[in-house]
Amino acid sequence: MLQALFAVPVLVTNLGLSDDARFLLRERALNAYRVNNVNLKPWSRSTRESLVNQEPVFKDLFASVICVAETAFSVRVASITGRELVQFDGDFVPPHVEPSVLSAIYWIDTASTPDHARGDHNGSLVLQSPVGPFGTKGLPIEERVRFIDPKPDQLLIFPSHLVHFGHVYRSEKPSVEIHFEMEIA
């Protein structure tokens, strides 16, 4: 019997926030970015403090992410930390993993327009299979990477052990995101 072993649960959904709500979050995230990222790079935030402690307007967003994670993954979230990440034209996010159990990304606003068929992965987030780094050959049915094409109001939740990175973002309009780390009880 052919089986798929080591399946990794990944959730992609929309939260359903209104344009007005996302506009407010976008402006507050951009303000936090200017304060927290003196080097003006997505990975150079100067503090690990959670955004919700700096900007209480994010409280409802954090609660929504917890609710979705608990429902989809059948867990109880014990703690959540979230930080703004802003990508301007030419920015990218290097490959990394998080030390938490679950990671999530909420795209408040983005203008990425990837065209994978042409090899253009503009702004796409890549999740890499855990077996990817250890093998150079694979069966045609094996999936080594998955592109997640960001859209405004989109939430992605995945196990933090997955290597993930963001392709170079190309747009005059910044991609404004909140990246979360969750521990479970």
N, C-alpha and C positions, 0 to 999 in steps of 0.2 A: 504494500500500500504506500503510495507516494504521499508524504506528509511535508508540511511546511514547518520546520522547527525554528525555534527562537523568534517567533513573530514578535514584533515590537509595536505596541499600541501608540497610535498618533492620531490626534484629533485636530481637524480643521473645521472651524465654524464661524459664523458671524454672531456678534453680540446684539446687534439691533439698536445701537445707540443712534440717536438723531444726529443730523448734520450740526445742529446748534450745540449739542452736548460735546461732540467731537471737536468742534471749533474751539470751545473753551479749554478742553483738555490739551489740544494742540498748542494753544498759546501759552498755557501754564508749563507744558513740557519744554517748549522752546526757551522760556524764561529760566527754568531749572537748568537746562543744558548750558546756557550762557554763564550761569553761576558755577556749575559743577564741572565743566569741561574747559578749563583754561587753555588747553592745548588744541581744542577744537577738532578732536578726532573721536569717532564713535567709541573707541576702547580706552580713552584716557580720562575717564571720570575720576575726579580727585577724592571722592568719598564713597564709601560702601553703604552709606545711610540710605534707607528706603525712601523713595519719593513720597510715599503717603505721609511720612513724618515731616517732610518739608512743605508739602502742598496737600492739605486736607481735602481739596476738591477731588482727589483721586480715590477717596475712600470707597465710593460706590463701585468704581471699576475694579478695585481689588476684591471686593465682596463678590462681584459677578464672576471673576476669574476663579475664585475659590469654589463657588457653587458649581460652575461648569466642570472643574477638575474633579471635585468630589463625586459628582453624578456620573461622569463619563468613565472614571478610572476606579470607581467603587472604593475610595479611600477617604480618610479624614485628613484635611490639611491642618497641620499643627502650627506652621508658620509660613509666612510669605514675605518676600522682599521683592520690590520692583524698582527699576531704575529707568530713566529716560535714555533713549538712544536716538540720536538724530544723524541722518546721513545726508550730506550735501553731494553735489555732482562730483564724482571721482572717488568718493569714500567707499570703503568696504569693511567687512568684519572678518578678521582672520579665523582660521579653524581653532576650535576650542571645545571643551566640555565644561559643565558646571559641577560644583561639589554637592549639589542638592539632589533630591530624588526626581522631582519633576521640574521642567522648564516650560515657560510659556512666553509667547511674543504676541502682543496686541498692536496691530498697525492702526494708529489713529488716522494717519493720512500718508499716502504714498502716491507716486506717479510713475512707478517702474512699468516698463513695457517690454518684457522679455519676448524673444522670438526664438525658442529653443531649436526649432527646425533649421534655423540659419546659424546656430551656434552663439546666439546673443542671449545671455542669461542675465541681462540688466536687472540688478536689484534682487534677484531670486535668492531665497534662503535655501541652502543645501543641507539635507540630513544625510549622513553617511552611514551605511550599514556597519554594524559592529565587526563584521568579518572582513570588511573592505581593506583595512590596513594589513591584514595577514595573508591575503591571497592575491595573486596577480591574475589568475585565470578563473573564469566563472562560467556557469552554464547560461545559455541564452535566457532561461526563465528566472535567473537570479537578478534581483534588483540591488545594485550596489549604492546608488544614490537616488534621492528623491528631491526634485525641485519643488519648492513651495513658492508660488508666485504671489507676492504680497498684494493685498487689496485693502482699501480703507474699510475699517470696522471688522477686519478679519482677526480671529484668535487662533493661534496654533499652540497646542500643548503636547509635549513629548517627554520621554524619559531623558534625564539630564546626561546620561552616559553616552548618548549619541553625539558623535562629533558633528558639529554644525558650523556653518560659516555663511557669510553673505557675499555674493558676487558684487563687483563694482556697480555702484548705483549711478545711473546717468539720467539726470533731470535737473532742470533749473529749480523745480519745486522740491524742498527737502522731504525726505521720508522721516516721519515722526512716529516713534515706536516706544512701547514700554516693554522691557524685558523682565520677566519674573523668575524667581527661584523659589520652589516650594519644598518644604519638608513635610512628611506625613507622620501621623501618630501610629 
